Amino acid sequence: MTIHDLLLAGGRVIDVGGGHVGRYDVAVRGGRISAVASALPPHDAREVVDVTGCLVAPGLVDLHTHVHPGATYWGIHPDPVAWHSGVTTWVDAGSAGAWGIDALRAAADAYRVRVRALLNVSALGLTGRTGESTDLEHVDVDAALDAVARHPDLVVGVKVRIDRETVGANGLRPLERALQVAGAAGLPVMVHVAAGPPGPADVLPLLRPGDILTHCASGVAATGAGPVVRAAYERGVLLDIGHGAGGFAFDVLEQQLAAGLAPHTVSTDLHVRCRYGPVFDLPTTMAKLRAAGMALEDVVAAATVTPAAALRLPGGVGTLAVGAPADVAVFAVESGPYPVVDAHGQVRQAPERLRNLATYRAGRPLPPALPEPPPPWVPLTESQRAALERRDKALRDLLGQPLVGPEGLSEQFSRTRKG
């Protein structure tokens, strides 16, 4: 009797949230995990995929991304990245405020991946590069609370950017309003820090347990591992990598690790200005934490169950627990060393890299999707432009050829023969 729709057999599973770390088979039925065991009968599944030698993980949860292209300065389409990176849950970090959340909702519903949102406390959202909180008229608490109430399943937190360009003369007042919204709605706040004032020393004392400091290893914001960071860490404030185009420095992360302040979550801050480098995708960012000395199991947890728990995502997202959505990422583990670079050109060597072989969303593999070209306002180096041209040519050459030759075809409709 067929019990499962799909069986992933023989893989090395890292599912910290579901309590499965080791060699396991993973089975799927009706879009959900139906069994995880050391040896499941292959004849009980309609389809069996041999993943021996591969790493099998819950679909990755990227806590800090920017989707919704065409409506924001920073946004990208998630599907063309998701299918080759293993990220099945994308958390948009502030692309939309109260005035744009309905449009973000419509876009999110059309993506193949799961999208959740951190509502920007500024009603403007990220329609521009920066400056959304320089006018406090835009930081409307009542409008934000109304947006949360209208989209309770989409909005899982509140986002506020605190740096001198974004807030201007308003200092910490946008953060205070974000905390007011989050407190009334029972949600966490994610705070972006960059060049101050205000800086991390001003921001961190205001954060509550469960709130999130993104760009926690920023060289620009000089977060470091001092007493203010330690006090926040011990109080339950979560440290998130949030790599981005300028939010991650190896030397800062190494200071924090040496001080026992390991980041709770690893995220990309993936947007139009970093998807072509230095970030590329979440597996590449995970390799950077491995290069800094974190254990692979801890890094996978920081990209699956921990961000899901931080935002209280329901239904077992970020795990392979029985009954959870069958979001699964399968990777080849390629031994290094591999050079990886931070936002400032510092290079370290990762002991391995994870190359995605398949990404399943609700038990079905995500289909290939071509990335959109970069918008004209994105600064690219000559090397990046040349690489994009080579990729486009390779795709054109590949897709411009017939898929198979005559020997690979069969007659689909026989000719009618008359006597």
KEDREN-360900 format. One record per residue (C-alpha): residue in three letters; residue number from 1; z, x, y. Coordinates in Angstrom, 2 decimals. Layout:
N
+------+------+---------+---------+---------+
! resn ! resi !      c3 !      c1 !      c2 !
+------+------+---------+---------+---------+
!  Ala !  NUM !       Z !       X !       Y !
...
+------+------+---------+---------+---------+
//
This chain:
419
+------+------+---------+---------+---------+
! resn ! resi !      c3 !      c1 !      c2 !
+------+------+---------+---------+---------+
!  Met !    1 !    0.00 !    0.00 !    0.00 !
!  Thr !    2 !   -0.92 !    1.34 !    3.44 !
!  Ile !    3 !    2.16 !    1.74 !    5.60 !
!  His !    4 !    0.97 !    3.97 !    8.44 !
!  Asp !    5 !   -2.13 !    4.09 !   10.63 !
!  Leu !    6 !   -1.89 !    7.87 !   11.14 !
!  Leu !    7 !   -0.04 !   10.73 !    9.50 !
!  Leu !    8 !    0.27 !   14.14 !   11.15 !
!  Ala !    9 !    1.17 !   16.31 !    8.19 !
!  Gly !   10 !    2.79 !   19.69 !    7.91 !
!  Gly !   11 !    3.45 !   20.58 !   11.53 !
!  Arg !   12 !    6.27 !   22.47 !   13.19 !
!  Val !   13 !    8.00 !   19.73 !   15.14 !
!  Ile !   14 !   10.06 !   20.34 !   18.28 !
!  Asp !   15 !   11.57 !   16.99 !   19.16 !
!  Val !   16 !   14.99 !   17.72 !   20.60 !
!  Gly !   17 !   15.50 !   14.15 !   21.79 !
!  Gly !   18 !   14.72 !   12.65 !   18.40 !
!  Gly !   19 !   16.74 !   15.25 !   16.50 !
!  His !   20 !   13.80 !   16.74 !   14.61 !
!  Val !   21 !   13.24 !   20.47 !   14.92 !
!  Gly !   22 !   11.49 !   22.11 !   11.99 !
!  Arg !   23 !    8.77 !   21.29 !    9.50 !
!  Tyr !   24 !    8.15 !   17.51 !    9.49 !
!  Asp !   25 !    5.45 !   14.93 !    8.98 !
!  Val !   26 !    5.05 !   12.37 !   11.77 !
!  Ala !   27 !    3.66 !    8.91 !   11.05 !
!  Val !   28 !    2.36 !    6.21 !   13.40 !
!  Arg !   29 !    1.88 !    2.48 !   13.03 !
!  Gly !   30 !    0.93 !   -0.04 !   15.69 !
!  Gly !   31 !    1.07 !    2.52 !   18.47 !
!  Arg !   32 !    4.65 !    3.58 !   17.70 !
!  Ile !   33 !    6.35 !    6.25 !   15.63 !
!  Ser !   34 !    6.96 !    4.73 !   12.21 !
!  Ala !   35 !    8.49 !    7.66 !   10.31 !
!  Val !   36 !    9.47 !   11.31 !   10.67 !
!  Ala !   37 !   10.35 !   13.10 !    7.43 !
!  Ser !   38 !    9.88 !   16.39 !    5.66 !
!  Ala !   39 !    7.35 !   15.00 !    3.19 !
!  Leu !   40 !    5.65 !   11.63 !    3.64 !
!  Pro !   41 !    3.17 !   10.42 !    0.97 !
!  Pro !   42 !   -0.37 !   10.89 !    2.29 !
!  His !   43 !   -1.67 !    7.89 !    0.36 !
!  Asp !   44 !    0.53 !    5.66 !    2.54 !
!  Ala !   45 !   -1.61 !    6.37 !    5.63 !
!  Arg !   46 !   -5.11 !    5.26 !    6.62 !
!  Glu !   47 !   -5.77 !    8.59 !    8.33 !
!  Val !   48 !   -4.18 !   11.95 !    7.56 !
!  Val !   49 !   -4.50 !   14.91 !    9.92 !
!  Asp !   50 !   -3.39 !   18.30 !    8.61 !
!  Val !   51 !   -1.50 !   20.06 !   11.41 !
!  Thr !   52 !   -0.09 !   22.86 !    9.29 !
!  Gly !   53 !    0.68 !   25.86 !   11.47 !
!  Cys !   54 !    0.61 !   23.76 !   14.66 !
!  Leu !   55 !    3.38 !   22.77 !   17.01 !
!  Val !   56 !    3.90 !   19.01 !   17.23 !
!  Ala !   57 !    5.87 !   17.68 !   20.19 !
!  Pro !   58 !    6.44 !   14.39 !   21.96 !
!  Gly !   59 !    3.80 !   13.72 !   24.59 !
!  Leu !   60 !    4.82 !   15.89 !   27.53 !
!  Val !   61 !    6.53 !   14.33 !   30.56 !
!  Asp !   62 !    5.56 !   15.98 !   33.85 !
!  Leu !   63 !    8.32 !   15.09 !   36.30 !
!  His !   64 !    6.42 !   16.12 !   39.44 !
!  Thr !   65 !    2.70 !   15.43 !   39.86 !
!  His !   66 !    0.34 !   13.88 !   42.42 !
!  Val !   67 !   -2.21 !   11.31 !   41.30 !
!  His !   68 !   -4.20 !    8.72 !   43.31 !
!  Pro !   69 !   -7.15 !   10.75 !   44.64 !
!  Gly !   70 !   -9.14 !    9.12 !   47.39 !
!  Ala !   71 !   -6.00 !    7.62 !   48.89 !
!  Thr !   72 !   -3.97 !   10.79 !   49.44 !
!  Tyr !   73 !   -4.47 !   14.38 !   50.54 !
!  Trp !   74 !   -2.99 !   15.85 !   47.33 !
!  Gly !   75 !   -3.99 !   13.47 !   44.53 !
!  Ile !   76 !   -5.96 !   14.16 !   41.35 !
!  His !   77 !   -7.12 !   12.02 !   38.43 !
!  Pro !   78 !   -4.63 !   12.57 !   35.58 !
!  Asp !   79 !   -6.83 !   11.67 !   32.61 !
!  Pro !   80 !   -9.17 !   14.72 !   32.76 !
!  Val !   81 !   -6.14 !   17.01 !   32.64 !
!  Ala !   82 !   -4.08 !   14.96 !   30.19 !
!  Trp !   83 !   -6.51 !   15.00 !   27.28 !
!  His !   84 !   -6.47 !   18.82 !   27.02 !
!  Ser !   85 !   -2.85 !   19.49 !   28.05 !
!  Gly !   86 !   -0.65 !   17.10 !   26.06 !
!  Val !   87 !    0.84 !   15.33 !   29.12 !
!  Thr !   88 !    1.08 !   11.61 !   28.40 !
!  Thr !   89 !    3.61 !   10.65 !   31.10 !
!  Trp !   90 !    2.85 !   11.58 !   34.71 !
!  Val !   91 !    5.47 !   11.02 !   37.38 !
!  Asp !   92 !    3.83 !   10.79 !   40.76 !
!  Ala !   93 !    6.20 !   12.38 !   43.26 !
!  Gly !   94 !    5.82 !   10.55 !   46.55 !
!  Ser !   95 !    2.08 !    9.96 !   46.93 !
!  Ala !   96 !    2.85 !    6.40 !   48.00 !
!  Gly !   97 !    5.45 !    4.94 !   50.30 !
!  Ala !   98 !    6.10 !    1.29 !   50.99 !
!  Trp !   99 !    2.71 !    0.79 !   52.64 !
!  Gly !  100 !    0.72 !    2.26 !   49.76 !
!  Ile !  101 !    2.64 !    1.40 !   46.62 !
!  Asp !  102 !    0.48 !   -1.61 !   45.75 !
!  Ala !  103 !   -2.66 !    0.55 !   45.76 !
!  Leu !  104 !   -0.95 !    3.21 !   43.66 !
!  Arg !  105 !    0.05 !    0.50 !   41.21 !
!  Ala !  106 !   -3.56 !   -0.64 !   40.84 !
!  Ala !  107 !   -4.70 !    2.95 !   40.26 !
!  Ala !  108 !   -1.91 !    3.67 !   37.77 !
!  Asp !  109 !   -2.78 !    0.60 !   35.71 !
!  Ala !  110 !   -6.33 !    1.94 !   35.27 !
!  Tyr !  111 !   -5.33 !    5.36 !   33.92 !
!  Arg !  112 !   -5.14 !    6.01 !   30.19 !
!  Val !  113 !   -1.86 !    7.90 !   30.59 !
!  Arg !  114 !    1.50 !    6.43 !   31.54 !
!  Val !  115 !    2.21 !    6.79 !   35.26 !
!  Arg !  116 !    5.56 !    6.25 !   36.93 !
!  Ala !  117 !    6.32 !    6.86 !   40.59 !
!  Leu !  118 !    8.92 !    8.29 !   42.91 !
!  Leu !  119 !    8.57 !    6.18 !   46.03 !
!  Asn !  120 !    8.17 !    8.25 !   49.19 !
!  Val !  121 !   10.91 !    7.30 !   51.61 !
!  Ser !  122 !    8.28 !    7.50 !   54.34 !
!  Ala !  123 !    6.11 !    4.41 !   54.23 !
!  Leu !  124 !    3.11 !    6.65 !   55.03 !
!  Gly !  125 !    3.36 !    8.48 !   51.72 !
!  Leu !  126 !    1.18 !   11.57 !   51.36 !
!  Thr !  127 !   -1.97 !   10.37 !   53.07 !
!  Gly !  128 !   -1.80 !   13.59 !   55.09 !
!  Arg !  129 !   -0.91 !   17.16 !   54.18 !
!  Thr !  130 !    2.51 !   16.95 !   55.85 !
!  Gly !  131 !    4.47 !   15.34 !   58.67 !
!  Glu !  132 !    5.14 !   11.96 !   57.08 !
!  Ser !  133 !    8.79 !   11.91 !   58.25 !
!  Thr !  134 !    8.40 !   13.25 !   61.79 !
!  Asp !  135 !    8.52 !    9.68 !   63.09 !
!  Leu !  136 !   11.60 !    7.85 !   61.82 !
!  Glu !  137 !    9.85 !    4.53 !   62.36 !
!  His !  138 !    7.98 !    5.38 !   59.17 !
!  Val !  139 !   11.21 !    6.03 !   57.25 !
!  Asp !  140 !   12.00 !    2.35 !   56.87 !
!  Val !  141 !   14.87 !    1.63 !   54.48 !
!  Asp !  142 !   14.20 !   -2.12 !   54.23 !
!  Ala !  143 !   10.49 !   -1.61 !   53.51 !
!  Ala !  144 !   11.32 !    0.93 !   50.83 !
!  Leu !  145 !   13.82 !   -1.37 !   49.15 !
!  Asp !  146 !   11.27 !   -4.19 !   49.18 !
!  Ala !  147 !    8.71 !   -1.88 !   47.52 !
!  Val !  148 !   11.21 !   -0.97 !   44.78 !
!  Ala !  149 !   12.01 !   -4.63 !   44.20 !
!  Arg !  150 !    8.31 !   -5.52 !   43.86 !
!  His !  151 !    7.59 !   -2.71 !   41.36 !
!  Pro !  152 !   10.75 !   -2.14 !   39.31 !
!  Asp !  153 !    8.85 !   -0.91 !   36.25 !
!  Leu !  154 !    6.74 !    1.56 !   38.26 !
!  Val !  155 !    9.25 !    3.05 !   40.71 !
!  Val !  156 !   11.80 !    5.25 !   38.93 !
!  Gly !  157 !   13.19 !    7.20 !   41.89 !
!  Val !  158 !   12.87 !    8.09 !   45.56 !
!  Lys !  159 !   11.09 !   11.17 !   46.90 !
!  Val !  160 !   11.72 !   12.91 !   50.19 !
!  Arg !  161 !   10.25 !   16.17 !   51.49 !
!  Ile !  162 !   12.68 !   18.18 !   53.60 !
!  Asp !  163 !   11.16 !   21.12 !   55.45 !
!  Arg !  164 !   10.46 !   21.88 !   59.08 !
!  Glu !  165 !    6.85 !   20.63 !   59.01 !
!  Thr !  166 !    7.62 !   17.37 !   57.27 !
!  Val !  167 !   10.69 !   16.26 !   59.21 !
!  Gly !  168 !   10.19 !   17.99 !   62.58 !
!  Ala !  169 !   13.19 !   17.36 !   64.82 !
!  Asn !  170 !   14.66 !   14.74 !   62.47 !
!  Gly !  171 !   16.49 !   17.26 !   60.29 !
!  Leu !  172 !   18.35 !   15.66 !   57.43 !
!  Arg !  173 !   17.97 !   12.07 !   58.58 !
!  Pro !  174 !   15.05 !   11.30 !   56.20 !
!  Leu !  175 !   17.19 !   12.56 !   53.31 !
!  Glu !  176 !   20.10 !   10.40 !   54.45 !
!  Arg !  177 !   17.80 !    7.36 !   54.44 !
!  Ala !  178 !   16.40 !    8.30 !   51.02 !
!  Leu !  179 !   19.94 !    8.42 !   49.67 !
!  Gln !  180 !   20.60 !    5.02 !   51.24 !
!  Val !  181 !   17.56 !    3.52 !   49.48 !
!  Ala !  182 !   18.38 !    5.20 !   46.18 !
!  Gly !  183 !   22.02 !    4.16 !   46.32 !
!  Ala !  184 !   21.13 !    0.52 !   46.93 !
!  Ala !  185 !   18.49 !    0.54 !   44.18 !
!  Gly !  186 !   20.46 !    2.58 !   41.63 !
!  Leu !  187 !   17.83 !    5.33 !   41.47 !
!  Pro !  188 !   17.85 !    9.13 !   41.69 !
!  Val !  189 !   16.45 !   11.06 !   44.63 !
!  Met !  190 !   14.06 !   13.99 !   44.26 !
!  Val !  191 !   14.16 !   16.39 !   47.21 !
!  His !  192 !   11.39 !   18.87 !   48.00 !
!  Val !  193 !   12.50 !   22.01 !   49.84 !
!  Ala !  194 !   10.28 !   24.61 !   51.50 !
!  Ala !  195 !   10.42 !   26.55 !   54.75 !
!  Gly !  196 !   13.38 !   25.33 !   56.80 !
!  Pro !  197 !   15.32 !   24.34 !   58.65 !
!  Pro !  198 !   16.69 !   22.30 !   56.98 !
!  Gly !  199 !   17.04 !   24.51 !   53.92 !
!  Pro !  200 !   18.65 !   24.25 !   50.48 !
!  Ala !  201 !   22.09 !   25.09 !   51.87 !
!  Asp !  202 !   21.83 !   21.99 !   54.09 !
!  Val !  203 !   20.31 !   19.72 !   51.43 !
!  Leu !  204 !   22.27 !   20.48 !   48.27 !
!  Pro !  205 !   25.75 !   19.40 !   49.44 !
!  Leu !  206 !   24.39 !   15.90 !   50.10 !
!  Leu !  207 !   22.93 !   15.37 !   46.63 !
!  Arg !  208 !   24.67 !   13.29 !   44.00 !
!  Pro !  209 !   24.95 !   13.91 !   40.25 !
!  Gly !  210 !   21.56 !   13.04 !   38.74 !
!  Asp !  211 !   19.62 !   13.73 !   41.92 !
!  Ile !  212 !   16.85 !   16.32 !   41.57 !
!  Leu !  213 !   16.08 !   19.45 !   43.56 !
!  Thr !  214 !   12.41 !   20.26 !   42.96 !
!  His !  215 !   10.94 !   23.71 !   43.74 !
!  Cys !  216 !   14.30 !   25.00 !   42.53 !
!  Ala !  217 !   12.94 !   28.54 !   42.09 !
!  Ser !  218 !   11.08 !   28.60 !   45.39 !
!  Gly !  219 !   10.55 !   31.90 !   47.14 !
!  Val !  220 !    9.54 !   30.07 !   50.31 !
!  Ala !  221 !   12.75 !   28.03 !   50.47 !
!  Ala !  222 !   14.81 !   30.98 !   49.16 !
!  Thr !  223 !   16.86 !   28.76 !   46.86 !
!  Gly !  224 !   18.39 !   31.66 !   44.93 !
!  Ala !  225 !   21.53 !   31.47 !   42.82 !
!  Gly !  226 !   24.26 !   31.47 !   45.46 !
!  Pro !  227 !   27.47 !   29.43 !   45.66 !
!  Val !  228 !   25.77 !   26.32 !   47.11 !
!  Val !  229 !   23.28 !   26.18 !   44.23 !
!  Arg !  230 !   26.01 !   26.79 !   41.66 !
!  Ala !  231 !   28.25 !   24.10 !   43.13 !
!  Ala !  232 !   25.42 !   21.57 !   43.03 !
!  Tyr !  233 !   24.51 !   22.58 !   39.47 !
!  Glu !  234 !   28.10 !   22.17 !   38.29 !
!  Arg !  235 !   28.28 !   18.80 !   40.09 !
!  Gly !  236 !   25.32 !   17.49 !   38.04 !
!  Val !  237 !   22.41 !   17.99 !   40.41 !
!  Leu !  238 !   19.27 !   18.67 !   38.35 !
!  Leu !  239 !   17.08 !   21.71 !   39.01 !
!  Asp !  240 !   13.35 !   21.10 !   38.55 !
!  Ile !  241 !   10.69 !   23.83 !   38.68 !
!  Gly !  242 !    7.98 !   21.90 !   40.59 !
!  His !  243 !    5.63 !   24.91 !   40.58 !
!  Gly !  244 !    2.88 !   23.79 !   42.97 !
!  Ala !  245 !    0.89 !   26.04 !   45.27 !
!  Gly !  246 !    3.98 !   27.67 !   46.77 !
!  Gly !  247 !    7.11 !   26.43 !   45.03 !
!  Phe !  248 !    7.72 !   28.95 !   42.25 !
!  Ala !  249 !    8.70 !   32.64 !   42.27 !
!  Phe !  250 !    9.52 !   34.62 !   39.14 !
!  Asp !  251 !   12.18 !   36.74 !   40.80 !
!  Val !  252 !   14.10 !   33.65 !   41.98 !
!  Leu !  253 !   13.96 !   32.04 !   38.54 !
!  Glu !  254 !   15.14 !   35.29 !   36.95 !
!  Gln !  255 !   18.11 !   35.39 !   39.35 !
!  Gln !  256 !   19.02 !   31.84 !   38.39 !
!  Leu !  257 !   18.71 !   32.50 !   34.67 !
!  Ala !  258 !   20.87 !   35.62 !   34.98 !
!  Ala !  259 !   23.48 !   33.50 !   36.74 !
!  Gly !  260 !   23.43 !   30.86 !   34.00 !
!  Leu !  261 !   21.58 !   28.31 !   36.13 !
!  Ala !  262 !   18.66 !   27.47 !   33.86 !
!  Pro !  263 !   16.34 !   24.76 !   35.22 !
!  His !  264 !   16.85 !   21.39 !   33.64 !
!  Thr !  265 !   13.19 !   20.37 !   33.83 !
!  Val !  266 !    9.83 !   22.11 !   34.05 !
!  Ser !  267 !    7.16 !   20.36 !   36.09 !
!  Thr !  268 !    3.88 !   21.36 !   37.67 !
!  Asp !  269 !    3.67 !   19.65 !   41.07 !
!  Leu !  270 !    0.02 !   19.44 !   40.00 !
!  His !  271 !   -2.30 !   18.54 !   42.88 !
!  Val !  272 !   -5.72 !   19.40 !   44.29 !
!  Arg !  273 !   -4.56 !   22.70 !   45.75 !
!  Cys !  274 !   -3.01 !   24.14 !   42.57 !
!  Arg !  275 !   -4.89 !   22.67 !   39.60 !
!  Tyr !  276 !   -7.45 !   25.52 !   39.92 !
!  Gly !  277 !   -4.60 !   28.03 !   40.03 !
!  Pro !  278 !   -1.90 !   29.18 !   40.03 !
!  Val !  279 !   -0.62 !   26.13 !   38.10 !
!  Phe !  280 !   -3.59 !   24.89 !   36.03 !
!  Asp !  281 !   -1.50 !   22.58 !   33.78 !
!  Leu !  282 !    1.92 !   21.98 !   32.27 !
!  Pro !  283 !    1.51 !   24.18 !   29.14 !
!  Thr !  284 !    0.66 !   27.12 !   31.41 !
!  Thr !  285 !    3.76 !   26.41 !   33.51 !
!  Met !  286 !    5.84 !   26.23 !   30.33 !
!  Ala !  287 !    4.52 !   29.68 !   29.37 !
!  Lys !  288 !    5.94 !   31.03 !   32.63 !
!  Leu !  289 !    9.43 !   29.91 !   31.66 !
!  Arg !  290 !    8.93 !   31.62 !   28.31 !
!  Ala !  291 !    7.88 !   34.77 !   30.19 !
!  Ala !  292 !   11.15 !   34.58 !   32.15 !
!  Gly !  293 !   13.12 !   34.53 !   28.90 !
!  Met !  294 !   13.81 !   30.87 !   28.09 !
!  Ala !  295 !   13.66 !   29.84 !   24.43 !
!  Leu !  296 !   10.67 !   27.78 !   23.32 !
!  Glu !  297 !   12.84 !   24.91 !   22.11 !
!  Asp !  298 !   14.57 !   24.72 !   25.50 !
!  Val !  299 !   11.26 !   24.80 !   27.36 !
!  Val !  300 !    9.81 !   21.97 !   25.26 !
!  Ala !  301 !   12.97 !   19.91 !   25.83 !
!  Ala !  302 !   12.63 !   20.53 !   29.57 !
!  Ala !  303 !    9.13 !   19.02 !   29.41 !
!  Thr !  304 !    9.94 !   16.04 !   27.20 !
!  Val !  305 !   13.33 !   14.45 !   26.65 !
!  Thr !  306 !   15.16 !   15.89 !   29.67 !
!  Pro !  307 !   12.79 !   14.58 !   32.37 !
!  Ala !  308 !   12.57 !   11.25 !   30.54 !
!  Ala !  309 !   16.36 !   11.00 !   30.55 !
!  Ala !  310 !   16.59 !   12.11 !   34.20 !
!  Leu !  311 !   14.49 !    9.11 !   35.23 !
!  Arg !  312 !   15.92 !    6.82 !   32.55 !
!  Leu !  313 !   12.48 !    6.12 !   31.10 !
!  Pro !  314 !   12.93 !    3.43 !   28.44 !
!  Gly !  315 !   11.89 !    3.06 !   24.84 !
!  Gly !  316 !   12.21 !    6.61 !   23.57 !
!  Val !  317 !    9.64 !    8.21 !   25.89 !
!  Gly !  318 !    9.86 !   11.99 !   25.51 !
!  Thr !  319 !   10.89 !   11.77 !   21.85 !
!  Leu !  320 !    9.40 !   11.14 !   18.42 !
!  Ala !  321 !   12.21 !    8.79 !   17.43 !
!  Val !  322 !   11.21 !    5.96 !   15.12 !
!  Gly !  323 !   10.12 !    3.05 !   17.30 !
!  Ala !  324 !    9.24 !    5.23 !   20.28 !
!  Pro !  325 !    5.73 !    5.09 !   21.74 !
!  Ala !  326 !    3.43 !    7.25 !   19.61 !
!  Asp !  327 !    2.74 !    9.74 !   22.39 !
!  Val !  328 !    2.24 !   13.04 !   20.61 !
!  Ala !  329 !    0.95 !   16.47 !   21.61 !
!  Val !  330 !   -0.41 !   18.91 !   19.04 !
!  Phe !  331 !   -0.72 !   22.58 !   19.98 !
!  Ala !  332 !   -1.98 !   25.79 !   18.46 !
!  Val !  333 !    0.62 !   28.49 !   19.09 !
!  Glu !  334 !   -1.28 !   31.64 !   20.04 !
!  Ser !  335 !    0.77 !   34.83 !   20.03 !
!  Gly !  336 !    0.61 !   36.99 !   23.14 !
!  Pro !  337 !    1.49 !   38.68 !   25.25 !
!  Tyr !  338 !   -0.41 !   36.68 !   27.88 !
!  Pro !  339 !   -0.23 !   37.46 !   31.60 !
!  Val !  340 !    0.99 !   34.59 !   33.79 !
!  Val !  341 !    1.36 !   34.55 !   37.56 !
!  Asp !  342 !    3.66 !   32.76 !   40.01 !
!  Ala !  343 !    2.74 !   31.37 !   43.45 !
!  His !  344 !    3.05 !   34.80 !   45.08 !
!  Gly !  345 !    1.06 !   37.01 !   42.75 !
!  Gln !  346 !    3.98 !   38.27 !   40.64 !
!  Val !  347 !    2.84 !   38.70 !   37.03 !
!  Arg !  348 !    4.89 !   38.45 !   33.85 !
!  Gln !  349 !    3.96 !   38.42 !   30.17 !
!  Ala !  350 !    4.43 !   35.26 !   28.09 !
!  Pro !  351 !    5.12 !   35.80 !   24.38 !
!  Glu !  352 !    2.74 !   33.00 !   23.42 !
!  Arg !  353 !    0.71 !   30.18 !   24.85 !
!  Leu !  354 !    0.33 !   26.61 !   23.71 !
!  Arg !  355 !   -3.31 !   25.53 !   23.41 !
!  Asn !  356 !   -3.64 !   21.79 !   23.10 !
!  Leu !  357 !   -5.57 !   20.57 !   20.06 !
!  Ala !  358 !   -4.97 !   16.83 !   20.41 !
!  Thr !  359 !   -3.14 !   14.44 !   22.71 !
!  Tyr !  360 !   -2.25 !   10.99 !   21.38 !
!  Arg !  361 !   -1.28 !    8.10 !   23.63 !
!  Ala !  362 !    0.15 !    5.09 !   21.77 !
!  Gly !  363 !   -1.19 !    6.56 !   18.55 !
!  Arg !  364 !   -4.76 !    7.06 !   19.71 !
!  Pro !  365 !   -6.30 !   10.38 !   20.74 !
!  Leu !  366 !   -7.14 !   10.61 !   24.42 !
!  Pro !  367 !  -10.92 !   10.98 !   24.75 !
!  Pro !  368 !  -12.47 !   13.90 !   26.63 !
!  Ala !  369 !  -12.83 !   13.34 !   30.35 !
!  Leu !  370 !  -14.65 !   15.53 !   32.85 !
!  Pro !  371 !  -12.70 !   16.65 !   35.93 !
!  Glu !  372 !  -13.80 !   15.58 !   39.38 !
!  Pro !  373 !  -15.00 !   18.32 !   41.78 !
!  Pro !  374 !  -12.49 !   19.66 !   44.32 !
!  Pro !  375 !  -12.45 !   17.86 !   47.65 !
!  Pro !  376 !  -13.81 !   19.81 !   50.62 !
!  Trp !  377 !  -10.42 !   20.46 !   52.21 !
!  Val !  378 !   -9.13 !   22.52 !   49.26 !
!  Pro !  379 !   -9.10 !   26.29 !   49.94 !
!  Leu !  380 !  -10.64 !   28.22 !   47.05 !
!  Thr !  381 !  -11.15 !   31.92 !   46.52 !
!  Glu !  382 !  -14.59 !   33.28 !   45.71 !
!  Ser !  383 !  -13.37 !   33.85 !   42.14 !
!  Gln !  384 !  -12.28 !   30.23 !   41.82 !
!  Arg !  385 !  -15.59 !   28.96 !   43.17 !
!  Ala !  386 !  -17.55 !   31.23 !   40.81 !
!  Ala !  387 !  -15.43 !   30.07 !   37.85 !
!  Leu !  388 !  -16.04 !   26.42 !   38.72 !
!  Glu !  389 !  -19.79 !   27.09 !   38.94 !
!  Arg !  390 !  -19.74 !   28.82 !   35.53 !
!  Arg !  391 !  -17.83 !   25.90 !   34.03 !
!  Asp !  392 !  -20.26 !   23.38 !   35.48 !
!  Lys !  393 !  -23.22 !   25.37 !   34.13 !
!  Ala !  394 !  -21.64 !   25.66 !   30.68 !
!  Leu !  395 !  -21.02 !   21.91 !   30.59 !
!  Arg !  396 !  -24.54 !   21.16 !   31.76 !
!  Asp !  397 !  -26.00 !   23.52 !   29.14 !
!  Leu !  398 !  -23.84 !   21.99 !   26.41 !
!  Leu !  399 !  -24.49 !   18.35 !   27.30 !
!  Gly !  400 !  -28.15 !   18.94 !   28.11 !
!  Gln !  401 !  -28.93 !   19.85 !   24.50 !
!  Pro !  402 !  -29.45 !   17.24 !   21.76 !
!  Leu !  403 !  -26.21 !   16.76 !   19.87 !
!  Val !  404 !  -27.82 !   17.55 !   16.50 !
!  Gly !  405 !  -31.24 !   18.52 !   15.20 !
!  Pro !  406 !  -33.54 !   16.40 !   13.03 !
!  Glu !  407 !  -31.65 !   17.44 !    9.91 !
!  Gly !  408 !  -28.49 !   15.88 !   11.30 !
!  Leu !  409 !  -29.98 !   12.40 !   11.68 !
!  Ser !  410 !  -30.64 !    9.49 !    9.34 !
!  Glu !  411 !  -32.89 !    6.47 !    9.62 !
!  Gln !  412 !  -30.82 !    3.61 !   11.04 !
!  Phe !  413 !  -33.47 !    0.88 !   10.79 !
!  Ser !  414 !  -36.13 !    1.01 !    8.07 !
!  Arg !  415 !  -39.72 !    0.30 !    9.07 !
!  Thr !  416 !  -41.13 !   -3.01 !    7.87 !
!  Arg !  417 !  -43.80 !   -2.27 !    5.32 !
!  Lys !  418 !  -46.62 !   -4.71 !    4.68 !
!  Gly !  419 !  -48.44 !   -4.84 !    1.35 !
+------+------+---------+---------+---------+
//
